[in-house]
Amino acid sequence: MLGVIVVDDSSFMRKIVAQSLEEAGFKIVGQAVNGEEAFELYKKNRPDFVVMDVTMRGTDGLEGASLIKQFDPSAKIVFMSLMNDPAVKKKAMAIGALGFVAKDEKEQLIALLLENRG
């Protein structure tokens, strides 16, 4: 079973994303409210994927993803955000994200994770 860390400063959004992923057969190995927490959880749990929001208090998603990728260049990170700014998407992809999906595109998120499970 593929392990995932869900990172979002909204507990409601974390719950929705985690529930969708669990229903699709993923195991939630951690949840974090910002990029710094995500980095600590990543080091501890070494999940298959990190699903991360961009805008969060404290360490944002882009900073958190950078920390994770410096620690483990093979980390698989997908951004899930309401933000539709091309410059932010470009930064996310430059960090090495697998993709960038809107928060209401859970099917696309699941498909992206399944495509990259190998």
Sequence and secondary structure as in RCSB ss.txt:
>XXXX:A:sequence
MLGVIVVDDSSFMRKIVAQSLEEAGFKIVGQAVNGEEAFELYKKNRPDFVVMDVTMRGTDGLEGASLIKQFDPSA
KIVFMSLMNDPAVKKKAMAIGALGFVAKDEKEQLIALLLENRG
>XXXX:A:secstr
  EEEEE S HHHHHHHHHHHHHTT EEEEEESSHHHHHHHHHHH  SEEEE S  SSS HHHHHHHHHHH TT 
 EEEEES   HHHHHHHHHHT SEEEETT HHHHHHHHHHT  
